[in-house]
Amino acid sequence: METIKIKDEYIKLGQALKLAGLVDSGVDAKIEIQEGFVKVNGEVEVQRGKKIHAGDIIEFDGQQVRVEN
């Protein structure tokens, strides 16, 4: 499992996908999230602006990323 570090209290889901290198652009993130291909803590998430905090786990395309600060 990979990790990404954030400086603030939270990061939005679309930004987290880009930071982790799971998508190339915000447009790609928006599409993948809206199509229901992204999970946060095991639950499908369709809100691109979902606040992701330290300790959350994002799953996409067979990869898992843990968020830390």
Secondary structure as a PSIPRED ss2 file (coil, helix, strand):
# PSIPRED VFORMAT (PSIPRED V4.0)

   1 M C   1.000  0.000  0.000
   2 E E   0.000  0.000  1.000
   3 T E   0.000  0.000  1.000
   4 I E   0.000  0.000  1.000
   5 K E   0.000  0.000  1.000
   6 I C   1.000  0.000  0.000
   7 K C   1.000  0.000  0.000
   8 D C   1.000  0.000  0.000
   9 E C   1.000  0.000  0.000
  10 Y E   0.000  0.000  1.000
  11 I E   0.000  0.000  1.000
  12 K E   0.000  0.000  1.000
  13 L H   0.000  1.000  0.000
  14 G H   0.000  1.000  0.000
  15 Q H   0.000  1.000  0.000
  16 A H   0.000  1.000  0.000
  17 L H   0.000  1.000  0.000
  18 K H   0.000  1.000  0.000
  19 L H   0.000  1.000  0.000
  20 A C   1.000  0.000  0.000
  21 G C   1.000  0.000  0.000
  22 L C   1.000  0.000  0.000
  23 V C   1.000  0.000  0.000
  24 D C   1.000  0.000  0.000
  25 S C   1.000  0.000  0.000
  26 G H   0.000  1.000  0.000
  27 V H   0.000  1.000  0.000
  28 D H   0.000  1.000  0.000
  29 A H   0.000  1.000  0.000
  30 K H   0.000  1.000  0.000
  31 I H   0.000  1.000  0.000
  32 E H   0.000  1.000  0.000
  33 I H   0.000  1.000  0.000
  34 Q H   0.000  1.000  0.000
  35 E C   1.000  0.000  0.000
  36 G C   1.000  0.000  0.000
  37 F C   1.000  0.000  0.000
  38 V E   0.000  0.000  1.000
  39 K E   0.000  0.000  1.000
  40 V E   0.000  0.000  1.000
  41 N C   1.000  0.000  0.000
  42 G C   1.000  0.000  0.000
  43 E E   0.000  0.000  1.000
  44 V E   0.000  0.000  1.000
  45 E C   1.000  0.000  0.000
  46 V C   1.000  0.000  0.000
  47 Q C   1.000  0.000  0.000
  48 R C   1.000  0.000  0.000
  49 G C   1.000  0.000  0.000
  50 K C   1.000  0.000  0.000
  51 K E   0.000  0.000  1.000
  52 I E   0.000  0.000  1.000
  53 H E   0.000  0.000  1.000
  54 A C   1.000  0.000  0.000
  55 G C   1.000  0.000  0.000
  56 D C   1.000  0.000  0.000
  57 I E   0.000  0.000  1.000
  58 I E   0.000  0.000  1.000
  59 E E   0.000  0.000  1.000
  60 F E   0.000  0.000  1.000
  61 D C   1.000  0.000  0.000
  62 G C   1.000  0.000  0.000
  63 Q E   0.000  0.000  1.000
  64 Q E   0.000  0.000  1.000
  65 V E   0.000  0.000  1.000
  66 R E   0.000  0.000  1.000
  67 V E   0.000  0.000  1.000
  68 E E   0.000  0.000  1.000
  69 N C   1.000  0.000  0.000
